Amino acid sequence: MTTRHARWERTGADEHAAAYEEARAALLLGQMVHDRRTALAMTQAELAERAGMTQPQLSRLESGGATPTVPLLARLAAALDADLDIAFRPHNSIAA
């Protein structure tokens, strides 16, 4: 019998971290849509109709189970009477 590893190694850590960040972003986006929808006293069905999607699709998005396209984000923003702001901002860094 041979040993494959001389020591324990964390394999796949980078992939797991990336997947975690994608899931976190999807959850945050879904929460933003939910919060704005409820602030406007809209049902999922009402918002879905205004955004040109189905209620189950909206439910999946709000729960973080779907990643919307940019055109869908634009339709959601219009349906939520909101501005869509997509930007690239530099990471916060400590000046040396």
MIZA-154751 format. One line per field, with one value per residue: x, y, z negated of N, C-alpha, C, O, CB in turn; residue number from 1; residue in one letter. Coordinates in nm, 2 decimals. Each point is the difference from the previous one (the first is absolute). Glycine has a CB too. Example, Ala and Ser with C-alpha at 12.3 -4.5 7.8 and 13.67 -1.06 7.14 Angstrom:
BEGIN
n.c1 1.32, 0.15
n.c2 -0.57, 0.23
n.c3 -0.78, 0.19
ca.c1 -0.09, 0.09
ca.c2 0.12, 0.11
ca.c3 0.00, 0.00
c.c1 0.09, -0.08
c.c2 0.12, 0.11
c.c3 0.00, -0.08
o.c1 0.10, 0.05
o.c2 0.00, 0.11
o.c3 -0.07, -0.01
cb.c1 -0.29, 0.07
cb.c2 -0.12, -0.17
cb.c3 -0.05, 0.23
bake 1, 2
sero A, S
//
This chain:
BEGIN
n.c1 0.08, 0.15, -0.05, -0.18, 0.18, 0.32, -0.29, -0.31, 0.02, -0.24, -0.05, -0.15, 0.14, -0.07, -0.28, -0.09, 0.05, -0.18, -0.25, 0.00, -0.03, -0.26, -0.16, 0.05, -0.13, -0.27, -0.06, 0.03, -0.21, -0.22, 0.02, -0.05, -0.27, -0.11, 0.03, -0.16, -0.25, -0.05, 0.03, -0.26, -0.19, 0.16, -0.16, 0.29, -0.24, 0.11, 0.29, -0.09, -0.16, 0.24, 0.20, -0.20, -0.04, -0.22, -0.08, 0.23, 0.19, -0.05, 0.07, 0.29, 0.07, -0.07, 0.20, 0.28, -0.15, 0.13, 0.30, -0.25, 0.13, 0.13, -0.30, -0.08, 0.13, -0.19, -0.26, 0.08, 0.03, -0.28, -0.14, 0.12, -0.12, 0.35, 0.18, 0.05, 0.25, 0.15, 0.26, 0.24, 0.00, 0.33, -0.08, -0.06, 0.32, 0.07, 0.07, 0.27
n.c2 -0.12, 0.22, 0.19, 0.12, 0.15, -0.04, 0.13, -0.04, 0.11, 0.20, -0.22, 0.28, 0.27, 0.11, -0.15, 0.10, 0.30, -0.02, -0.12, 0.23, 0.23, -0.13, -0.02, 0.30, 0.10, -0.17, 0.13, 0.30, -0.03, -0.11, 0.25, 0.20, -0.14, 0.00, 0.30, 0.09, -0.18, 0.13, 0.31, -0.06, -0.15, -0.23, -0.27, -0.10, 0.10, 0.30, -0.08, -0.20, 0.22, 0.20, -0.21, -0.10, -0.25, -0.20, 0.14, -0.21, 0.25, 0.14, -0.25, -0.02, 0.30, -0.03, -0.25, 0.16, -0.17, 0.24, 0.09, 0.24, -0.04, 0.26, -0.06, -0.08, 0.27, 0.17, -0.14, 0.06, 0.31, 0.02, -0.15, 0.21, 0.30, -0.09, 0.19, -0.30, 0.12, -0.21, 0.15, -0.18, 0.11, -0.04, -0.26, 0.24, 0.03, 0.06, 0.28, -0.20
n.c3 0.00, 0.21, -0.25, 0.26, -0.22, -0.08, -0.12, -0.01, 0.31, -0.10, 0.28, 0.07, -0.17, 0.29, 0.01, -0.28, 0.08, 0.26, -0.15, -0.22, 0.21, 0.15, -0.27, -0.07, 0.27, -0.04, -0.28, 0.10, 0.24, -0.19, -0.19, 0.24, 0.08, -0.29, -0.04, 0.25, -0.06, -0.28, 0.09, 0.20, -0.26, 0.24, -0.09, 0.06, 0.18, 0.01, 0.08, 0.22, 0.15, 0.00, 0.14, 0.27, -0.27, -0.02, -0.26, 0.07, 0.09, -0.27, -0.17, 0.12, -0.07, -0.30, -0.03, 0.13, 0.27, 0.21, 0.06, 0.08, 0.27, -0.10, 0.09, -0.30, -0.11, 0.19, -0.11, -0.31, 0.06, 0.13, -0.24, -0.22, 0.16, 0.06, 0.17, 0.12, -0.21, 0.25, -0.19, 0.10, -0.33, 0.05, -0.18, -0.20, 0.09, -0.30, 0.19, -0.02
ca.c1 -0.08, 0.08, -0.06, -0.01, 0.05, 0.08, -0.06, -0.13, 0.00, -0.13, -0.02, -0.13, -0.04, -0.03, -0.12, -0.11, -0.01, -0.07, -0.14, -0.06, -0.01, -0.11, -0.12, -0.02, -0.04, -0.14, -0.08, -0.01, -0.08, -0.14, -0.05, -0.03, -0.12, -0.11, -0.02, -0.06, -0.14, -0.08, -0.01, -0.10, -0.12, -0.03, 0.01, 0.09, -0.07, 0.00, 0.13, 0.04, -0.07, 0.06, 0.14, 0.00, 0.04, -0.10, 0.01, 0.11, 0.13, 0.03, 0.02, 0.13, 0.10, 0.00, 0.06, 0.14, 0.01, 0.02, 0.09, -0.07, 0.08, -0.01, -0.13, -0.10, 0.02, -0.05, -0.15, -0.04, 0.02, -0.12, -0.12, 0.01, 0.01, 0.13, 0.11, 0.10, 0.13, 0.10, 0.12, 0.12, 0.07, 0.12, 0.00, 0.06, 0.14, 0.07, 0.11, 0.13
ca.c2 0.12, 0.13, 0.12, 0.10, 0.13, 0.00, 0.08, 0.04, 0.12, 0.05, 0.00, 0.06, 0.11, 0.12, -0.02, 0.01, 0.15, 0.07, -0.04, 0.07, 0.14, 0.01, -0.02, 0.12, 0.11, -0.03, 0.02, 0.14, 0.06, -0.04, 0.07, 0.14, 0.00, -0.03, 0.12, 0.11, -0.05, 0.00, 0.15, 0.05, -0.08, -0.07, -0.15, -0.05, -0.02, 0.13, 0.04, -0.09, 0.05, 0.13, -0.03, -0.09, -0.13, -0.07, 0.00, -0.09, 0.05, 0.10, -0.07, -0.06, 0.11, 0.06, -0.09, -0.02, -0.11, 0.03, 0.11, 0.07, 0.07, 0.15, 0.05, -0.03, 0.09, 0.13, -0.01, 0.00, 0.14, 0.08, -0.05, 0.04, 0.14, 0.02, 0.01, -0.11, 0.05, -0.11, 0.07, -0.06, 0.09, -0.06, -0.05, 0.08, -0.04, 0.08, 0.08, -0.02
ca.c3 0.00, 0.00, -0.05, 0.11, -0.04, -0.12, -0.10, 0.04, 0.09, 0.03, 0.15, 0.05, -0.09, 0.08, 0.07, -0.10, -0.04, 0.11, 0.00, -0.12, 0.04, 0.09, -0.08, -0.09, 0.09, 0.04, -0.12, -0.02, 0.10, -0.03, -0.11, 0.05, 0.08, -0.10, -0.09, 0.08, 0.03, -0.12, -0.03, 0.09, -0.03, 0.12, -0.01, 0.10, 0.13, 0.06, 0.05, 0.11, 0.12, 0.04, 0.05, 0.11, -0.04, -0.08, -0.15, -0.05, 0.03, -0.10, -0.13, 0.01, -0.01, -0.14, -0.10, 0.03, 0.08, 0.14, 0.04, 0.11, 0.11, -0.01, 0.04, -0.11, -0.11, 0.05, 0.00, -0.14, -0.05, 0.05, -0.07, -0.14, -0.01, -0.06, 0.10, 0.00, -0.02, 0.01, 0.01, -0.05, -0.09, -0.05, -0.13, -0.10, -0.03, -0.10, 0.07, -0.06
c.c1 0.09, -0.08, 0.00, 0.06, 0.09, -0.05, -0.14, 0.01, -0.14, 0.00, -0.13, -0.04, -0.04, -0.13, -0.12, -0.02, -0.07, -0.15, -0.08, -0.03, -0.12, -0.13, -0.04, -0.05, -0.15, -0.09, -0.02, -0.08, -0.14, -0.06, -0.03, -0.13, -0.12, -0.03, -0.06, -0.15, -0.09, -0.02, -0.11, -0.13, -0.05, 0.01, 0.10, -0.07, -0.01, 0.13, 0.04, -0.07, 0.06, 0.14, 0.00, 0.05, -0.11, 0.02, 0.10, 0.14, 0.04, 0.03, 0.14, 0.11, 0.01, 0.07, 0.15, 0.03, 0.02, 0.09, -0.06, 0.10, -0.01, -0.13, -0.11, 0.01, -0.06, -0.16, -0.04, 0.01, -0.12, -0.12, 0.00, 0.01, 0.14, 0.11, 0.09, 0.14, 0.10, 0.13, 0.12, 0.07, 0.12, -0.02, 0.06, 0.13, 0.06, 0.12, 0.13, 0.07
c.c2 0.12, 0.11, 0.11, 0.13, -0.02, 0.09, 0.04, 0.12, 0.04, 0.00, 0.06, 0.12, 0.13, -0.01, 0.01, 0.15, 0.07, -0.03, 0.07, 0.14, 0.02, -0.02, 0.12, 0.12, -0.02, 0.03, 0.15, 0.07, -0.04, 0.07, 0.14, 0.01, -0.02, 0.13, 0.11, -0.04, 0.02, 0.15, 0.06, -0.07, -0.08, -0.15, -0.04, -0.01, 0.14, 0.04, -0.08, 0.05, 0.12, -0.02, -0.10, -0.14, -0.07, 0.01, -0.10, 0.05, 0.11, -0.06, -0.06, 0.11, 0.06, -0.09, -0.03, -0.12, 0.02, 0.12, 0.07, 0.05, 0.15, 0.05, -0.03, 0.10, 0.14, 0.00, 0.00, 0.14, 0.09, -0.04, 0.04, 0.15, 0.04, 0.01, -0.12, 0.05, -0.12, 0.07, -0.09, 0.10, -0.07, -0.05, 0.10, -0.05, 0.10, 0.07, -0.02, 0.13
c.c3 0.00, -0.05, 0.11, -0.04, -0.13, -0.11, 0.05, 0.08, 0.02, 0.15, 0.03, -0.08, 0.09, 0.07, -0.10, -0.04, 0.11, 0.00, -0.12, 0.03, 0.10, -0.06, -0.09, 0.09, 0.04, -0.11, -0.03, 0.10, -0.02, -0.11, 0.04, 0.08, -0.09, -0.08, 0.08, 0.03, -0.11, -0.04, 0.08, -0.02, 0.13, -0.03, 0.10, 0.14, 0.07, 0.06, 0.12, 0.13, 0.06, 0.06, 0.11, -0.03, -0.07, -0.15, -0.05, 0.03, -0.10, -0.14, 0.00, -0.01, -0.14, -0.10, 0.03, 0.09, 0.15, 0.02, 0.12, 0.10, -0.03, 0.05, -0.10, -0.11, 0.04, -0.01, -0.15, -0.06, 0.04, -0.07, -0.14, -0.02, -0.06, 0.11, -0.02, 0.00, 0.01, 0.02, -0.04, -0.09, -0.05, -0.14, -0.10, -0.03, -0.09, 0.08, -0.08, -0.03
o.c1 0.10, -0.12, 0.11, 0.07, -0.04, 0.03, -0.03, 0.07, -0.09, 0.06, -0.10, -0.12, -0.09, -0.08, -0.10, -0.11, -0.08, -0.08, -0.11, -0.11, -0.07, -0.10, -0.11, -0.10, -0.07, -0.11, -0.11, -0.08, -0.09, -0.12, -0.10, -0.08, -0.10, -0.12, -0.10, -0.09, -0.11, -0.11, -0.07, -0.10, -0.12, 0.09, 0.04, 0.07, 0.02, 0.01, 0.05, 0.06, 0.02, 0.04, 0.11, 0.07, -0.11, 0.11, 0.09, 0.09, 0.12, 0.09, 0.07, 0.10, 0.11, 0.05, 0.06, 0.12, 0.00, 0.00, 0.00, 0.12, -0.08, -0.06, -0.09, -0.09, -0.06, -0.06, -0.11, -0.08, -0.05, -0.08, -0.11, 0.03, 0.00, -0.03, 0.02, 0.03, 0.01, 0.02, -0.02, 0.03, 0.00, -0.08, 0.09, 0.02, -0.04, 0.08, 0.00, 0.11
o.c2 0.01, 0.00, 0.02, 0.07, -0.07, -0.02, -0.02, 0.10, -0.09, 0.09, -0.02, 0.05, 0.07, 0.10, 0.06, 0.04, 0.09, 0.09, 0.04, 0.05, 0.10, 0.07, 0.03, 0.07, 0.09, 0.05, 0.04, 0.09, 0.09, 0.04, 0.06, 0.09, 0.08, 0.04, 0.07, 0.09, 0.05, 0.04, 0.10, 0.02, 0.00, -0.04, 0.07, 0.03, 0.01, 0.05, 0.05, 0.00, 0.02, 0.08, -0.03, -0.06, 0.06, 0.03, 0.03, -0.03, 0.00, 0.05, 0.02, -0.02, 0.02, 0.05, -0.08, -0.04, -0.09, 0.09, -0.05, 0.03, 0.04, 0.09, 0.09, 0.05, 0.07, 0.10, 0.06, 0.05, 0.07, 0.09, 0.01, 0.05, 0.08, -0.04, -0.05, 0.08, -0.07, 0.08, -0.10, 0.11, -0.12, 0.06, 0.07, -0.12, 0.11, -0.07, 0.00, 0.00
o.c3 -0.07, 0.00, 0.06, 0.08, -0.09, -0.12, 0.12, -0.03, 0.01, 0.06, -0.07, 0.02, -0.04, 0.01, 0.03, -0.02, -0.03, 0.02, 0.02, -0.03, -0.01, 0.02, 0.00, -0.05, 0.01, 0.02, -0.02, -0.03, 0.01, 0.00, -0.05, -0.02, 0.01, -0.02, -0.06, 0.00, 0.01, -0.05, -0.04, 0.07, 0.03, -0.08, 0.09, 0.10, 0.12, 0.11, 0.10, 0.11, 0.12, 0.09, 0.05, 0.08, -0.03, -0.04, -0.09, -0.08, -0.04, -0.07, -0.10, -0.07, -0.05, -0.10, -0.07, 0.02, 0.07, -0.09, 0.11, -0.03, -0.07, -0.06, -0.01, -0.06, -0.09, -0.04, -0.03, -0.07, -0.08, -0.04, -0.06, -0.11, -0.09, 0.11, -0.11, 0.09, -0.10, 0.09, -0.08, 0.05, -0.03, -0.08, 0.04, -0.02, -0.01, 0.06, -0.12, -0.06
cb.c1 -0.29, 0.24, -0.04, -0.27, -0.17, 0.17, 0.25, -0.17, 0.30, -0.09, 0.25, 0.06, 0.24, 0.32, 0.21, 0.17, 0.29, 0.30, 0.18, 0.23, 0.32, 0.25, 0.16, 0.28, 0.31, 0.20, 0.18, 0.30, 0.28, 0.18, 0.23, 0.33, 0.22, 0.19, 0.30, 0.32, 0.20, 0.18, 0.31, 0.28, 0.06, -0.01, -0.28, 0.05, -0.16, -0.19, 0.01, -0.03, -0.23, -0.17, -0.02, -0.05, 0.35, -0.13, -0.32, -0.26, -0.16, -0.24, -0.32, -0.19, -0.16, -0.26, -0.29, -0.07, -0.13, -0.23, 0.20, -0.30, 0.04, 0.31, 0.17, 0.09, 0.27, 0.26, 0.10, 0.16, 0.30, 0.19, 0.10, 0.08, -0.25, -0.04, -0.02, -0.20, -0.09, -0.18, -0.10, -0.01, -0.22, 0.22, -0.08, -0.24, 0.06, -0.15, -0.16, -0.09
cb.c2 -0.13, -0.09, -0.08, -0.18, 0.18, -0.02, 0.11, -0.20, 0.02, 0.05, -0.18, -0.27, -0.16, -0.07, -0.21, -0.27, -0.10, -0.10, -0.26, -0.21, -0.06, -0.15, -0.28, -0.15, -0.05, -0.22, -0.26, -0.10, -0.10, -0.26, -0.20, -0.05, -0.17, -0.28, -0.13, -0.03, -0.22, -0.27, -0.09, 0.04, 0.17, 0.23, -0.10, -0.16, -0.20, 0.01, 0.02, -0.19, -0.12, 0.03, 0.08, 0.26, 0.02, -0.19, 0.05, -0.16, -0.05, 0.11, -0.07, -0.17, 0.03, 0.07, -0.02, 0.15, -0.02, -0.18, -0.06, 0.03, -0.23, -0.08, -0.12, -0.29, -0.20, -0.07, -0.19, -0.29, -0.10, -0.07, -0.20, -0.27, -0.05, -0.09, 0.30, -0.23, 0.27, -0.25, 0.31, -0.26, 0.23, 0.09, -0.31, 0.18, -0.22, -0.08, 0.17, -0.22
cb.c3 -0.05, 0.20, -0.30, 0.01, 0.18, 0.27, -0.20, -0.17, 0.10, -0.28, 0.10, 0.06, -0.15, 0.03, 0.13, -0.07, -0.10, 0.11, 0.09, -0.12, -0.04, 0.16, 0.01, -0.11, 0.07, 0.14, -0.07, -0.08, 0.15, 0.08, -0.11, 0.02, 0.19, 0.01, -0.07, 0.10, 0.15, -0.02, -0.03, 0.09, -0.20, 0.23, -0.17, -0.28, -0.21, -0.27, -0.33, -0.27, -0.21, -0.27, -0.28, 0.07, 0.01, 0.23, 0.07, 0.11, 0.28, 0.20, 0.08, 0.21, 0.29, 0.16, 0.04, -0.23, -0.24, 0.13, -0.21, -0.12, 0.24, 0.09, 0.25, 0.13, 0.02, 0.19, 0.25, 0.05, 0.08, 0.26, 0.22, 0.06, 0.08, -0.32, 0.10, 0.03, -0.04, 0.01, 0.03, 0.16, -0.04, 0.22, 0.04, -0.08, 0.23, -0.26, 0.21, 0.17
bake 1, 2, 3, 4, 5, 6, 7, 8, 9, 10, 11, 12, 13, 14, 15, 16, 17, 18, 19, 20, 21, 22, 23, 24, 25, 26, 27, 28, 29, 30, 31, 32, 33, 34, 35, 36, 37, 38, 39, 40, 41, 42, 43, 44, 45, 46, 47, 48, 49, 50, 51, 52, 53, 54, 55, 56, 57, 58, 59, 60, 61, 62, 63, 64, 65, 66, 67, 68, 69, 70, 71, 72, 73, 74, 75, 76, 77, 78, 79, 80, 81, 82, 83, 84, 85, 86, 87, 88, 89, 90, 91, 92, 93, 94, 95, 96
sero M, T, T, R, H, A, R, W, E, R, T, G, A, D, E, H, A, A, A, Y, E, E, A, R, A, A, L, L, L, G, Q, M, V, H, D, R, R, T, A, L, A, M, T, Q, A, E, L, A, E, R, A, G, M, T, Q, P, Q, L, S, R, L, E, S, G, G, A, T, P, T, V, P, L, L, A, R, L, A, A, A, L, D, A, D, L, D, I, A, F, R, P, H, N, S, I, A, A
//
